[in-house]
């Protein structure tokens, strides 16, 4: 079921946002075909805004448009997830460091309030609301340093990583652990401890690699048969070997 859209506003961005959320939250599954006609009917729109939404989703690596064949939700790629983490880590570690220098007490209080809400949602086991608050948390950090460009980079990376995160909750990655990591980041920012803020952000963003091998093994139909990029060698050789084995299992 799709949410109502505002006919007075541009349709393509609204359709894009809902399709993106459905892909990330696994309501539209990896490998699933998307019908331009059916989706237009669901939204009560013409095909043109749906086509525009498909193009933007393809630019973000979430769908693949194959001429004469159709549009398909892209399977989860270990390479794409690793690439997204690599770029996102560079931006978010810099954001955490800068927060220590420029974030106001009001900024820190606002971010802490988001975490309070996320903790309450975690207790309810509401994955959709939990990940929405995760997005608000990371966006708030970018807002605190007055850099929307940083958020745009983060948001693109999150699309690839959040599909894995959604699969990993709650079994592979406890929600309480993610909230605890968020708290550690904010506590370091509040202390103006740049080194701690940067390191806790790195640990937080690398958490996803601990869940990947088991998820790829449990859901081989959802993952591409691809390999990790060289920059993933930053991880331990044991972790790389485990990830490589899971990729082989997918094939």
WOSULQUI-V634742 format. One record per helix or strand of 3 or more residues. SS is the DSSP state (2 for helix, 1 for strand). FROM is the first residue (numbers start at 0). LEN is the number of residues. If there is no record, write none. Layout:
{{SS:FROM:LEN} {SS:FROM:LEN}}
This chain:
{{2:10:14} {2:35:8} {2:46:13} {1:62:4} {1:69:4} {2:77:25} {2:104:20} {2:126:18} {2:147:21} {2:174:16} {2:193:13} {2:207:11} {2:219:3} {2:229:5} {2:236:14}}
